[in-house]
Amino acid sequence: MINSLVSIQIIPKTRNGEDSIPFIEEAIAIIQESGIRYEVHPLETTMEGNLTEIFSVIEKMNQKMIDSGCVNVISQVKILYQPSGVSMDKLTEKYRS
């Protein structure tokens, strides 16, 4: 059962002040490869799924930043955990046309 919505904003610190967008795109690619449902928004990406699986994806995203040459990475994470089930669509349906 889908029990979580997790939004993440990943902020990589590059070695020489390079543009962070290519690194962020690498992080989003990790989400895409995971098969977890997600939506990219201007300031964060929201994932929908099992909390344990999502945490695993977040760990891979952070490691990818380091493996790509970043000094460190800040991940700002918001979690909605609802064991009875939750979905992005259900929470936002009244705002969609």
DRENDRENLO-630841 format. One record per residue: residue in one letter; y negated, z negated, x of N, C-alpha, C in turn. Coordinates in nm, 2 decimals. Example, Ala and Ser with C-alpha at 12.3 -4.5 7.8 and 13.67 -1.06 7.14 Angstrom:
<recs>
{rec 'A',{0.57,-0.78,1.32},{0.45,-0.78,1.23},{0.33,-0.78,1.32}} {rec 'S',{0.22,-0.71,1.28},{0.11,-0.71,1.37},{0.00,-0.79,1.29}} 
</recs>
This chain:
<recs>
{rec 'M',{0.12,0.00,0.08},{0.00,0.00,0.00},{-0.12,0.00,0.09}} {rec 'I',{-0.22,0.07,0.04},{-0.35,0.08,0.11},{-0.42,-0.06,0.08}} {rec 'N',{-0.44,-0.14,0.18},{-0.50,-0.27,0.16},{-0.64,-0.29,0.23}} {rec 'S',{-0.69,-0.19,0.30},{-0.81,-0.21,0.37},{-0.90,-0.09,0.38}} {rec 'L',{-1.03,-0.12,0.38},{-1.13,-0.02,0.42},{-1.20,-0.08,0.54}} {rec 'V',{-1.21,0.00,0.65},{-1.27,-0.05,0.77},{-1.37,0.06,0.82}} {rec 'S',{-1.49,0.01,0.84},{-1.60,0.10,0.89},{-1.62,0.06,1.03}} {rec 'I',{-1.63,0.16,1.12},{-1.66,0.14,1.26},{-1.77,0.22,1.31}} {rec 'Q',{-1.85,0.16,1.39},{-1.96,0.23,1.47},{-1.92,0.20,1.61}} {rec 'I',{-1.89,0.31,1.69},{-1.85,0.29,1.83},{-1.97,0.33,1.91}} {rec 'I',{-2.00,0.25,2.01},{-2.12,0.27,2.10},{-2.07,0.26,2.24}} {rec 'P',{-2.04,0.38,2.30},{-1.99,0.38,2.44},{-2.11,0.37,2.54}} {rec 'K',{-2.09,0.29,2.64},{-2.19,0.29,2.75},{-2.14,0.38,2.86}} {rec 'T',{-2.21,0.49,2.88},{-2.17,0.59,2.98},{-2.22,0.55,3.12}} {rec 'R',{-2.15,0.60,3.22},{-2.18,0.56,3.36},{-2.32,0.60,3.40}} {rec 'N',{-2.36,0.72,3.37},{-2.49,0.78,3.42},{-2.58,0.81,3.31}} {rec 'G',{-2.57,0.74,3.20},{-2.67,0.77,3.09},{-2.64,0.90,3.02}} {rec 'E',{-2.52,0.96,3.03},{-2.49,1.08,2.96},{-2.51,1.06,2.81}} {rec 'D',{-2.52,1.17,2.74},{-2.53,1.17,2.59},{-2.40,1.11,2.54}} {rec 'S',{-2.41,1.02,2.45},{-2.29,0.95,2.39},{-2.21,1.03,2.29}} {rec 'I',{-2.28,1.13,2.23},{-2.22,1.21,2.12},{-2.08,1.27,2.15}} {rec 'P',{-2.07,1.33,2.27},{-1.93,1.39,2.30},{-1.82,1.28,2.31}} {rec 'F',{-1.86,1.16,2.35},{-1.77,1.05,2.35},{-1.73,1.00,2.21}} {rec 'I',{-1.83,1.00,2.13},{-1.81,0.96,1.99},{-1.72,1.06,1.92}} {rec 'E',{-1.74,1.19,1.95},{-1.65,1.29,1.89},{-1.51,1.27,1.94}} {rec 'E',{-1.49,1.23,2.06},{-1.35,1.20,2.11},{-1.29,1.08,2.03}} {rec 'A',{-1.38,0.98,2.00},{-1.33,0.87,1.92},{-1.29,0.91,1.78}} {rec 'I',{-1.37,1.00,1.72},{-1.34,1.05,1.59},{-1.21,1.13,1.59}} {rec 'A',{-1.19,1.20,1.70},{-1.06,1.28,1.71},{-0.94,1.19,1.71}} {rec 'I',{-0.95,1.07,1.76},{-0.84,0.97,1.76},{-0.81,0.94,1.61}} {rec 'I',{-0.91,0.92,1.53},{-0.89,0.89,1.39},{-0.82,1.01,1.32}} {rec 'Q',{-0.87,1.13,1.35},{-0.82,1.25,1.29},{-0.67,1.26,1.32}} {rec 'E',{-0.63,1.24,1.45},{-0.49,1.25,1.49},{-0.40,1.14,1.43}} {rec 'S',{-0.46,1.03,1.39},{-0.38,0.92,1.33},{-0.32,0.95,1.19}} {rec 'G',{-0.39,1.05,1.12},{-0.34,1.07,0.99},{-0.40,0.98,0.88}} {rec 'I',{-0.48,0.88,0.92},{-0.54,0.79,0.83},{-0.65,0.86,0.76}} {rec 'R',{-0.67,0.83,0.63},{-0.78,0.89,0.56},{-0.91,0.83,0.61}} {rec 'Y',{-1.01,0.91,0.62},{-1.14,0.87,0.68},{-1.25,0.95,0.62}} {rec 'E',{-1.37,0.90,0.64},{-1.50,0.97,0.61},{-1.60,0.94,0.72}} {rec 'V',{-1.65,1.05,0.77},{-1.76,1.03,0.88},{-1.89,1.03,0.81}} {rec 'H',{-1.97,0.93,0.84},{-2.11,0.92,0.79},{-2.20,0.91,0.91}} {rec 'P',{-2.33,0.92,0.89},{-2.43,0.94,1.00},{-2.42,0.82,1.10}} {rec 'L',{-2.40,0.70,1.05},{-2.40,0.58,1.14},{-2.27,0.51,1.16}} {rec 'E',{-2.16,0.56,1.09},{-2.03,0.49,1.10},{-1.93,0.58,1.04}} {rec 'T',{-1.80,0.55,1.07},{-1.69,0.62,1.01},{-1.61,0.52,0.93}} {rec 'T',{-1.57,0.55,0.81},{-1.48,0.45,0.73},{-1.34,0.51,0.72}} {rec 'M',{-1.25,0.42,0.75},{-1.11,0.45,0.74},{-1.04,0.37,0.62}} {rec 'E',{-0.94,0.43,0.56},{-0.87,0.37,0.45},{-0.73,0.37,0.48}} {rec 'G',{-0.67,0.25,0.48},{-0.52,0.24,0.50},{-0.48,0.09,0.52}} {rec 'N',{-0.37,0.08,0.59},{-0.31,-0.05,0.62},{-0.39,-0.11,0.74}} {rec 'L',{-0.43,-0.24,0.73},{-0.51,-0.30,0.83},{-0.45,-0.30,0.97}} {rec 'T',{-0.32,-0.32,0.98},{-0.26,-0.32,1.11},{-0.26,-0.18,1.17}} {rec 'E',{-0.24,-0.08,1.10},{-0.25,0.06,1.15},{-0.39,0.09,1.19}} {rec 'I',{-0.49,0.05,1.11},{-0.63,0.08,1.14},{-0.67,0.01,1.27}} {rec 'F',{-0.63,-0.12,1.29},{-0.66,-0.19,1.41},{-0.60,-0.12,1.54}} {rec 'S',{-0.48,-0.06,1.52},{-0.42,0.02,1.63},{-0.50,0.14,1.66}} {rec 'V',{-0.56,0.21,1.56},{-0.64,0.32,1.59},{-0.77,0.28,1.66}} {rec 'I',{-0.83,0.16,1.62},{-0.95,0.11,1.68},{-0.92,0.08,1.83}} {rec 'E',{-0.81,0.02,1.86},{-0.77,-0.01,2.00},{-0.76,0.12,2.08}} {rec 'K',{-0.70,0.23,2.02},{-0.69,0.36,2.09},{-0.83,0.42,2.11}} {rec 'M',{-0.92,0.41,2.02},{-1.05,0.46,2.03},{-1.12,0.39,2.15}} {rec 'N',{-1.11,0.26,2.15},{-1.18,0.19,2.26},{-1.12,0.23,2.40}} {rec 'Q',{-0.99,0.24,2.41},{-0.93,0.27,2.53},{-0.96,0.42,2.57}} {rec 'K',{-0.97,0.51,2.48},{-1.01,0.64,2.51},{-1.15,0.65,2.57}} {rec 'M',{-1.24,0.56,2.52},{-1.38,0.56,2.58},{-1.37,0.52,2.73}} {rec 'I',{-1.29,0.42,2.76},{-1.27,0.37,2.90},{-1.21,0.48,2.98}} {rec 'D',{-1.10,0.54,2.93},{-1.03,0.65,3.00},{-1.12,0.77,3.02}} {rec 'S',{-1.22,0.79,2.94},{-1.31,0.90,2.95},{-1.42,0.87,3.05}} {rec 'G',{-1.43,0.75,3.10},{-1.53,0.72,3.21},{-1.64,0.63,3.16}} {rec 'C',{-1.63,0.57,3.04},{-1.73,0.48,3.00},{-1.72,0.34,3.07}} {rec 'V',{-1.83,0.28,3.09},{-1.82,0.15,3.16},{-1.77,0.04,3.06}} {rec 'N',{-1.81,0.05,2.94},{-1.77,-0.04,2.83},{-1.80,0.02,2.70}} {rec 'V',{-1.76,-0.04,2.59},{-1.78,0.01,2.46},{-1.80,-0.10,2.36}} {rec 'I',{-1.89,-0.09,2.27},{-1.91,-0.18,2.17},{-1.86,-0.12,2.04}} {rec 'S',{-1.78,-0.19,1.96},{-1.73,-0.15,1.84},{-1.78,-0.24,1.73}} {rec 'Q',{-1.87,-0.19,1.64},{-1.91,-0.27,1.53},{-1.83,-0.24,1.41}} {rec 'V',{-1.76,-0.34,1.36},{-1.65,-0.32,1.26},{-1.68,-0.40,1.13}} {rec 'K',{-1.67,-0.33,1.02},{-1.68,-0.40,0.89},{-1.54,-0.38,0.82}} {rec 'I',{-1.49,-0.49,0.76},{-1.35,-0.48,0.70},{-1.36,-0.53,0.56}} {rec 'L',{-1.30,-0.46,0.47},{-1.27,-0.50,0.34},{-1.12,-0.51,0.33}} {rec 'Y',{-1.06,-0.63,0.32},{-0.92,-0.65,0.31},{-0.89,-0.69,0.17}} {rec 'Q',{-0.81,-0.62,0.10},{-0.77,-0.65,-0.04},{-0.63,-0.62,-0.06}} {rec 'P',{-0.54,-0.72,-0.05},{-0.39,-0.70,-0.06},{-0.35,-0.63,-0.18}} {rec 'S',{-0.42,-0.64,-0.29},{-0.38,-0.58,-0.42},{-0.41,-0.43,-0.42}} {rec 'G',{-0.48,-0.38,-0.32},{-0.51,-0.24,-0.31},{-0.66,-0.21,-0.32}} {rec 'V',{-0.70,-0.10,-0.25},{-0.84,-0.07,-0.24},{-0.85,0.08,-0.20}} {rec 'S',{-0.96,0.14,-0.24},{-0.98,0.28,-0.20},{-1.13,0.31,-0.20}} {rec 'M',{-1.17,0.40,-0.11},{-1.31,0.45,-0.10},{-1.35,0.51,-0.23}} {rec 'D',{-1.26,0.59,-0.29},{-1.30,0.66,-0.41},{-1.33,0.56,-0.53}} {rec 'K',{-1.24,0.46,-0.54},{-1.26,0.36,-0.65},{-1.40,0.28,-0.63}} {rec 'L',{-1.43,0.25,-0.51},{-1.55,0.17,-0.48},{-1.68,0.26,-0.50}} {rec 'T',{-1.67,0.39,-0.48},{-1.79,0.47,-0.49},{-1.79,0.57,-0.60}} {rec 'E',{-1.69,0.57,-0.69},{-1.68,0.67,-0.80},{-1.81,0.69,-0.88}} {rec 'K',{-1.87,0.58,-0.91},{-1.99,0.59,-1.00},{-2.11,0.66,-0.93}} {rec 'Y',{-2.10,0.67,-0.79},{-2.21,0.74,-0.72},{-2.18,0.88,-0.69}} {rec 'R',{-2.06,0.93,-0.72},{-2.02,1.07,-0.69},{-2.05,1.15,-0.81}} {rec 'S',{-2.10,1.27,-0.79},{-2.13,1.36,-0.91},{-2.02,1.46,-0.92}} 
</recs>
